[in-house]
């Protein structure tokens, strides 16, 4: 019986981590979109940045940091 409780706590912990990473991904994607708009980029460019950072969170942000300053 104790093993089931530990498994449930572990599953809940992993679930909370996944939810936290999802929220972090959405927040950084919105930041990248707003940053592109603030730098005067076009709507299409800003949407590409948004989609790229949602689909490829870490690589998308790294690439955006490299190309954001002209």
Secondary structure, DSSP 8 states (H G I E B T S, - for coil): -HHHHHHHHHHHHHHHHHHHHHHHHHHHHHHHHHHHHHTT--HHHHHHHHHHHHHSHHHHHHHHHHHS--
